[in-house]
Amino acid sequence: MRFGSALRVDDEWDVEYLVTVDGDGQPDPADSSHVTQAHNQSDADIVIGSRFDSRQSDNIPLIREFRIRTINTLLNTTF
């Protein structure tokens, strides 16, 4: 199923949540409950999860962390 088709499922079926994750095998589908809990505890229309908890980056190589922070800074200052 393509990504756009998956997002149209919400309109076709009566679902309470639509959670999407990368298909590269890194996300654990069991973690979807954290996203739905965050939604239930707020009045947000959309909830975006991150694999980085509280900006902790103990397991990230320094060069990757540098790249991530650089890109985030560039995007935040541009948009």
C-alpha angles and dihedrals in degrees: 000000000000121000095251091050091051091054092052089059089082090064095044099044130042099245127159097209137022112198120182126191136176114274095223094100096248100105117076109226088213088069090068088089089067090058094048091047090052089051092050091051094054139041092237121138092212134026123198119198129204132202088221108086115210092339091294111153105174095135099042118102111244094243091053092047089050091051093048093049092046093051092045091050092049092048094045093051093044098048 
